[in-house]
């Protein structure tokens, strides 16, 4: 709530907070899956929120053999496909993109 996160999709402040929260929740869900498979990546920056337009993380997880993983989280009914920003594919491409769909009754 420091008012200096960059709204990539033109969200208002409440939508930006919701998107950030859901994204971190998806990362935690995927971490739980990895841990259930005896995979334990470094998570020291997992809950860090990067401020500003250019200060972003390079990846969500770094696996043991150096593979980078980026987690994208869907949570609305219309979230049916994995969406990756074009700039991420051209500038900071990850080895693996994971789609997490959070389900709720709301």
C-alpha distance (Angstrom), angle and dihedral (degrees) to the residues before:
residue distance angle dihedral
X1 . . .
X2 3.82 . .
X3 3.83 92.7 .
X4 3.80 94.3 -127.1
X5 3.79 104.4 96.6
X6 3.79 112.9 114.9
X7 3.84 114.1 -114.5
X8 3.83 100.2 -141.8
X9 3.78 93.9 -179.4
X10 3.81 97.9 40.5
X11 3.81 93.9 -100.9
X12 3.77 122.9 165.8
X13 3.81 116.9 -120.6
X14 3.82 95.8 -89.9
X15 3.81 92.0 48.8
X16 3.80 90.6 47.9
X17 3.81 91.8 52.6
X18 3.82 90.1 47.7
X19 3.81 92.6 48.2
X20 3.81 91.9 48.5
X21 3.82 92.3 47.4
X22 3.79 93.2 48.4
X23 3.80 91.5 46.0
X24 3.80 91.7 53.5
X25 3.81 90.1 45.6
X26 3.82 89.5 53.8
X27 3.80 90.4 50.2
X28 3.81 89.8 51.9
X29 3.81 90.8 48.9
X30 3.81 90.9 51.7
X31 3.81 90.4 46.1
X32 3.80 88.4 54.3
X33 3.82 89.0 52.5
X34 3.82 91.6 48.7
X35 3.81 91.0 48.8
X36 3.82 90.4 50.6
X37 3.82 86.5 58.2
X38 3.85 91.2 49.6
X39 3.80 92.4 -105.1
X40 3.79 113.2 135.3
X41 3.82 113.5 -178.4
X42 3.80 123.7 -174.3
X43 3.81 106.8 -84.2
X44 3.81 102.6 176.5
X45 3.83 93.0 119.4
X46 3.80 96.8 32.8
X47 3.80 96.8 113.1
X48 3.81 96.0 35.4
X49 3.79 115.0 121.7
X50 3.78 112.2 -148.6
X51 3.78 115.1 -142.2
X52 3.78 128.3 -143.4
X53 3.80 133.6 20.2
X54 3.79 99.8 -74.3
X55 3.80 101.1 32.5
X56 3.81 101.0 86.9
X57 3.76 134.0 138.5
X58 3.79 118.3 -96.7
X59 3.81 92.8 -137.7
X60 3.80 140.7 -16.7
X61 3.81 97.8 -123.8
X62 3.78 135.3 16.2
X63 3.78 111.5 -155.0
X64 3.78 125.0 -148.2
X65 3.82 95.9 -96.7
X66 3.81 91.9 49.7
X67 3.80 98.2 -96.5
X68 3.79 114.8 147.9
X69 3.82 121.6 -138.3
X70 3.80 128.7 -162.6
X71 3.81 119.0 -165.7
X72 3.81 120.8 -151.7
X73 3.79 116.8 -168.5
X74 3.78 127.8 -152.9
X75 3.78 121.1 -166.9
X76 3.80 109.1 157.2
X77 3.80 124.4 83.5
X78 3.81 91.2 -111.0
X79 3.82 93.0 53.0
X80 3.80 98.5 104.1
X81 3.82 105.2 137.2
X82 3.78 136.6 50.0
X83 3.81 109.2 -102.1
X84 3.80 120.0 -159.4
X85 3.80 121.2 179.1
X86 3.80 111.7 -113.8
X87 3.81 90.5 -128.6
X88 3.82 89.6 59.5
X89 3.78 91.6 54.5
X90 3.78 93.8 49.9
X91 3.81 102.6 36.2
X92 3.79 110.8 22.2
X93 3.78 104.9 19.5
X94 3.80 115.5 -178.6
X95 3.79 126.1 -146.6
X96 3.81 93.4 -127.0
X97 3.81 132.9 22.6
X98 3.80 116.8 -161.7
X99 3.79 125.7 -163.4
X100 3.81 116.5 -151.0
X101 3.81 119.2 -171.1
X102 3.79 115.0 -160.0
X103 3.78 113.5 -156.2
X104 3.77 125.7 -151.6
X105 3.77 139.3 159.4
X106 3.82 91.1 -125.8
